Amino acid sequence: MSLPSFAFSTQRLGPEFAFEAYRELYSGGADVARIGSDFRAQVQAYRLDRMILFKRHLNGVQHSRSPQRVRQDGFDHVTLHLLLAGELVAGPPGQERRVRPGEILVCDNTLPHLSRAHDVHQISTPVARELIEPLAPDVRRFHGAILPERVGGLVADFIVSLTRRSESLDPTVASRSSAVLGMLLAAALRGQAAPAEAVVWAATHDASDDVVRRRAAEVHVEQHLGDRDLGADTIAASLGISRSLLYRAFLRDGGVARFVQQRRLERVRDALRRQGETRSIATLAYAYGFTSEQHFNRAFRTTFGRPPGQFRASMQQMRTQTGVRGDQTWPLAEWHSELY
């Protein structure tokens, strides 16, 4: 029994259909634009347990996830882009950097990012957050980080080997491989203040002391989201710092309270899209620290553009639908939903 897979190639399509077919292929997760006239794309994809492997050859194409796209689709996984050859410029909008062959770009899909590819050969690997975050709770701070070979080399070697063996890999072994990748990535990130070569989106405008305070505060928040008294006073007391220093670390988020609410909303959203989650919306809201269902519903709609019930229904619908182009079915929507 082989892994679920599919292949896409613009060589099989006429030039008048090639780009539209590719845009349709990625329509569920990114906005795609042509760069120049020489657009080409080949994709070989494999689905593993809580992980997807995309072996891609691309030229003349841009992928982007705008803030609006991020809010709408609610993706909450991490994607690793390993560059094997070619010119890839990528990162958070306005902070794009050139990725060198052998390096890995880390993208947190809860945040915007942009990439431009010219004669690129890369392996892109979406991974379930739950496989990484227990071991590296600050993975979100590495959005846009470019891991050089001295940091991400083991991760890169594993991704290359896994991709090369995907055609013949035993499904039982494959089902354990995603957890191994999560552990390798967590090991690469743990203890890293972000490599000198990295671009760290979340810390771009922070002073070094504020970065340390913020990271400690974020870990505390993640561990106590269900505590209804979680706030600036309790966080500052736990870290042994003043409220003013804590506020300074969260200025770009509009303050501590707003950051805490945002993380609570994101955690409820994660639960709503998770397969097998049967708790009611009200139960989930209270479990993650909200004291009013009405307030939670308003905040969710304001943040994500639709009520929580509608969001849950759309996630359930997405699992039963696939995108179709001509006589070819692309299962990416279903595959992405299985990351949660």
C-alpha positions as CSV (number, residue, x, y, z in Angstrom):
1,M,0.0,0.0,0.0
2,S,1.5,3.3,-1.1
3,L,1.1,6.8,0.4
4,P,-1.7,9.0,-1.0
5,S,-0.1,11.2,-3.7
6,F,-0.7,13.3,-6.8
7,A,1.4,15.0,-9.5
8,F,0.9,18.2,-11.3
9,S,2.9,19.5,-14.3
10,T,2.3,22.5,-16.6
11,Q,4.0,20.5,-19.4
12,R,0.9,18.4,-19.7
13,L,-1.3,21.5,-20.2
14,G,-1.5,24.1,-23.0
15,P,0.1,27.5,-22.2
16,E,-3.4,29.1,-22.1
17,F,-4.4,26.8,-19.3
18,A,-1.2,26.1,-17.3
19,F,-1.2,29.1,-15.0
20,E,-4.9,29.0,-14.2
21,A,-4.6,25.3,-13.4
22,Y,-1.7,26.0,-11.0
23,R,-3.6,28.9,-9.4
24,E,-6.6,26.6,-8.9
25,L,-4.3,23.9,-7.4
26,Y,-3.1,26.3,-4.6
27,S,-6.3,28.4,-4.3
28,G,-7.1,26.9,-0.9
29,G,-3.9,28.2,0.8
30,A,-2.2,31.0,-1.2
31,D,-2.7,33.7,-3.7
32,V,-0.6,33.0,-6.8
33,A,0.8,35.5,-9.3
34,R,2.9,35.1,-12.4
35,I,6.3,36.8,-12.6
36,G,7.4,37.4,-16.1
37,S,6.3,35.3,-19.1
38,D,8.2,32.0,-18.5
39,F,6.0,30.3,-16.0
40,R,6.6,26.6,-15.3
41,A,5.6,24.3,-12.4
42,Q,6.0,20.7,-11.5
43,V,4.6,19.3,-8.2
44,Q,4.8,15.9,-6.7
45,A,2.9,15.6,-3.4
46,Y,2.6,12.9,-0.7
47,R,0.4,12.8,2.3
48,L,1.7,11.4,5.5
49,D,0.2,11.5,9.0
50,R,-0.2,15.1,10.1
51,M,2.3,16.2,7.4
52,I,2.5,16.8,3.6
53,L,5.5,16.6,1.3
54,F,5.6,18.8,-1.8
55,K,8.5,18.3,-4.2
56,R,8.4,21.3,-6.5
57,H,10.1,22.8,-9.5
58,L,9.0,26.3,-10.1
59,N,9.8,29.3,-12.3
60,G,8.3,32.7,-12.6
61,V,5.8,32.5,-9.8
62,Q,4.9,34.3,-6.6
63,H,2.9,32.8,-3.6
64,S,1.5,35.1,-1.0
65,R,-0.6,34.9,2.2
66,S,-2.0,38.3,2.9
67,P,-3.4,39.3,6.4
68,Q,-6.9,38.9,4.9
69,R,-6.1,35.4,3.6
70,V,-4.7,34.4,6.9
71,R,-7.9,35.6,8.7
72,Q,-10.2,33.9,6.2
73,D,-8.7,30.4,6.0
74,G,-7.6,30.0,9.6
75,F,-4.6,27.8,8.8
76,D,-2.6,27.0,11.9
77,H,0.2,24.8,10.8
78,V,4.0,25.4,10.2
79,T,5.5,25.0,6.7
80,L,9.2,24.3,6.1
81,H,10.6,25.3,2.7
82,L,13.9,23.5,2.0
83,L,15.7,25.1,-1.0
84,L,17.7,22.6,-3.1
85,A,18.5,24.9,-6.1
86,G,17.5,28.1,-7.7
87,E,16.6,31.6,-6.5
88,L,14.0,31.9,-3.8
89,V,13.2,35.2,-2.1
90,A,10.8,34.8,0.7
91,G,9.6,35.9,4.2
92,P,7.1,38.1,5.9
93,P,5.9,40.9,3.6
94,G,8.5,43.7,3.6
95,Q,11.1,41.4,5.2
96,E,11.8,39.0,2.4
97,R,15.3,37.6,2.1
98,R,17.1,35.4,-0.3
99,V,17.2,31.7,0.8
100,R,20.4,29.9,-0.2
101,P,20.4,26.2,-1.3
102,G,20.5,23.9,1.7
103,E,18.7,26.4,3.9
104,I,15.2,26.1,5.4
105,L,12.7,28.9,5.6
106,V,10.2,28.5,8.5
107,C,6.7,29.9,7.9
108,D,4.0,30.0,10.5
109,N,0.8,30.0,8.6
110,T,-1.0,32.2,11.2
111,L,1.1,35.1,9.9
112,P,1.5,36.7,6.4
113,H,4.3,35.7,4.1
114,L,5.4,36.1,0.5
115,S,7.7,34.1,-1.8
116,R,9.1,34.6,-5.3
117,A,10.6,31.6,-7.2
118,H,13.0,31.6,-10.2
119,D,14.2,28.2,-11.4
120,V,13.6,26.8,-8.0
121,H,13.8,23.2,-6.9
122,Q,12.5,22.9,-3.3
123,I,10.7,20.6,-0.9
124,S,7.8,22.3,1.0
125,T,6.6,20.5,4.1
126,P,3.5,21.6,6.0
127,V,3.6,20.1,9.5
128,A,0.9,20.0,12.2
129,R,1.7,22.5,15.0
130,E,0.9,20.0,17.7
131,L,4.0,18.0,16.6
132,I,6.3,20.9,17.2
133,E,4.8,23.3,19.8
134,P,5.0,21.0,22.9
135,L,8.8,20.8,22.4
136,A,9.3,24.3,21.0
137,P,6.5,26.5,22.4
138,D,7.9,29.7,20.8
139,V,7.9,28.3,17.3
140,R,5.7,31.3,16.2
141,R,8.6,33.6,16.9
142,F,10.6,31.9,14.2
143,H,8.2,32.9,11.4
144,G,10.4,34.0,8.6
145,A,13.5,32.5,10.1
146,I,16.0,31.1,7.6
147,L,17.9,28.2,9.2
148,P,21.4,27.7,7.8
149,E,22.8,24.2,7.4
150,R,24.6,24.3,10.7
151,V,21.3,24.7,12.4
152,G,18.8,22.9,10.2
153,G,21.0,20.4,8.5
154,L,19.6,17.3,10.2
155,V,16.1,18.5,9.4
156,A,17.0,19.0,5.7
157,D,18.6,15.6,5.5
158,F,15.5,13.9,6.9
159,I,13.2,15.8,4.5
160,V,15.3,14.9,1.5
161,S,15.5,11.2,2.5
162,L,11.8,11.0,3.3
163,T,10.9,12.5,0.0
164,R,13.2,10.3,-1.9
165,R,11.8,7.2,-0.3
166,S,8.1,8.2,-0.4
167,E,7.3,6.0,-3.4
168,S,8.3,2.8,-1.5
169,L,7.9,3.8,2.2
170,D,5.9,1.5,4.3
171,P,2.8,3.4,5.5
172,T,3.3,2.2,9.1
173,V,6.8,3.7,9.1
174,A,5.5,6.8,7.3
175,S,2.9,7.4,10.0
176,R,5.7,7.8,12.5
177,S,7.9,10.1,10.3
178,S,6.0,13.3,10.9
179,A,6.6,13.0,14.7
180,V,10.3,12.5,14.0
181,L,10.4,15.6,11.8
182,G,8.6,17.6,14.6
183,M,11.2,16.5,17.1
184,L,14.1,17.3,14.7
185,L,12.7,20.8,14.0
186,A,12.1,21.5,17.7
187,A,15.7,20.4,18.5
188,A,17.0,22.8,15.8
189,L,14.9,25.7,17.1
190,R,15.3,25.1,20.9
191,G,18.0,27.3,22.4
192,Q,18.3,29.4,19.3
193,A,17.8,33.1,19.8
194,A,17.3,32.8,16.0
195,P,20.4,32.3,13.9
196,A,22.3,35.4,12.9
197,E,21.2,34.9,9.3
198,A,17.6,34.5,10.3
199,V,14.8,37.1,9.8
200,V,12.6,37.0,12.9
201,W,9.3,38.6,12.1
202,A,7.9,38.8,15.6
203,A,11.0,40.4,17.1
204,T,12.1,42.8,14.3
205,H,11.3,46.0,16.2
206,D,12.0,44.8,19.7
207,A,15.0,45.6,21.9
208,S,16.9,42.5,23.1
209,D,15.6,42.7,26.7
210,D,12.1,43.1,25.5
211,V,12.5,40.0,23.4
212,V,13.5,37.9,26.4
213,R,10.6,39.3,28.5
214,R,8.1,38.7,25.7
215,R,9.2,35.1,25.1
216,A,8.9,34.3,28.8
217,A,5.5,36.0,28.9
218,E,4.2,34.2,25.8
219,V,5.2,30.8,27.4
220,H,3.3,31.8,30.6
221,V,0.3,32.9,28.6
222,E,0.2,29.6,26.6
223,Q,0.3,27.6,29.8
224,H,-2.5,29.6,31.5
225,L,-5.0,30.5,28.8
226,G,-7.7,28.7,30.7
227,D,-7.2,30.8,33.8
228,R,-9.9,33.5,33.9
229,D,-7.7,35.8,36.0
230,L,-4.9,35.7,33.4
231,G,-3.8,39.3,32.8
232,A,-1.0,41.9,33.1
233,D,-0.9,41.7,36.9
234,T,-0.6,37.9,37.1
235,I,1.9,37.7,34.2
236,A,4.1,40.4,35.6
237,A,4.0,38.9,39.0
238,S,4.9,35.5,37.6
239,L,7.9,36.9,35.7
240,G,9.0,39.2,38.5
241,I,8.9,42.3,36.3
242,S,6.9,45.6,36.5
243,R,3.7,46.1,34.5
244,S,5.3,48.9,32.5
245,L,8.1,46.6,31.3
246,L,5.6,44.0,30.4
247,Y,3.4,46.5,28.5
248,R,6.4,47.7,26.5
249,A,7.1,44.1,25.3
250,F,3.5,43.9,23.9
251,L,3.1,47.4,22.5
252,R,2.9,46.2,18.9
253,D,0.0,43.9,19.9
254,G,-2.0,46.8,21.4
255,G,-1.2,45.6,25.0
256,V,-1.2,42.5,27.1
257,A,-5.0,42.1,27.3
258,R,-5.4,42.2,23.5
259,F,-2.6,39.6,23.1
260,V,-4.1,37.3,25.6
261,Q,-7.5,37.6,23.9
262,Q,-6.0,36.9,20.5
263,R,-4.3,33.7,21.7
264,R,-7.5,32.5,23.3
265,L,-9.4,33.1,20.1
266,E,-6.8,31.3,18.1
267,R,-6.9,28.3,20.5
268,V,-10.7,28.1,20.2
269,R,-10.4,28.3,16.4
270,D,-7.9,25.5,16.5
271,A,-10.3,23.3,18.5
272,L,-13.2,24.1,16.1
273,R,-11.3,22.9,13.1
274,R,-9.9,19.8,14.9
275,Q,-11.3,16.4,13.8
276,G,-13.2,14.6,16.6
277,E,-13.8,17.8,18.7
278,T,-17.4,17.5,19.9
279,R,-17.5,20.1,22.7
280,S,-20.0,22.9,22.2
281,I,-18.7,26.4,21.2
282,A,-19.7,27.8,24.6
283,T,-17.8,25.0,26.4
284,L,-14.7,25.7,24.4
285,A,-15.0,29.5,25.0
286,Y,-15.2,29.0,28.7
287,A,-12.4,26.4,28.7
288,Y,-10.0,28.9,27.1
289,G,-10.8,31.7,29.6
290,F,-13.7,33.6,28.2
291,T,-16.2,34.7,30.8
292,S,-19.0,35.6,28.4
293,E,-20.2,33.6,25.4
294,Q,-21.7,36.8,23.8
295,H,-18.3,38.6,24.1
296,F,-16.5,35.6,22.7
297,N,-18.9,35.4,19.7
298,R,-18.4,39.1,18.9
299,A,-14.6,38.9,19.3
300,F,-14.4,35.8,17.1
301,R,-16.4,37.3,14.3
302,T,-14.4,40.6,14.4
303,T,-11.1,38.7,14.3
304,F,-11.8,36.0,11.8
305,G,-14.6,37.5,9.7
306,R,-17.4,35.0,10.5
307,P,-19.2,33.6,13.6
308,P,-17.7,30.5,15.3
309,G,-20.6,28.3,14.3
310,Q,-20.1,29.2,10.6
311,F,-16.4,28.6,10.9
312,R,-16.9,25.1,12.3
313,A,-19.4,24.3,9.6
314,S,-17.0,25.4,6.9
315,M,-14.2,23.3,8.3
316,Q,-16.5,20.2,8.3
317,Q,-17.5,21.0,4.7
318,M,-13.9,21.4,3.6
319,R,-13.1,17.9,4.7
320,T,-15.7,16.5,2.3
321,Q,-14.8,18.6,-0.7
322,T,-11.9,18.8,-3.1
323,G,-11.0,21.2,-5.8
324,V,-11.6,20.1,-9.4
325,R,-10.0,21.3,-12.6
326,G,-11.1,19.6,-15.7
327,D,-10.9,15.9,-15.2
328,Q,-8.3,16.1,-12.4
329,T,-9.2,16.3,-8.7
330,W,-6.8,18.1,-6.3
331,P,-7.2,16.9,-2.7
332,L,-5.3,19.7,-1.0
333,A,-8.2,21.1,1.0
334,E,-8.8,17.6,2.5
335,W,-5.1,17.1,3.1
336,H,-4.7,20.4,4.9
337,S,-7.7,19.8,7.0
338,E,-6.1,16.5,8.2
339,L,-3.2,18.5,9.7
340,Y,-5.5,19.5,12.6
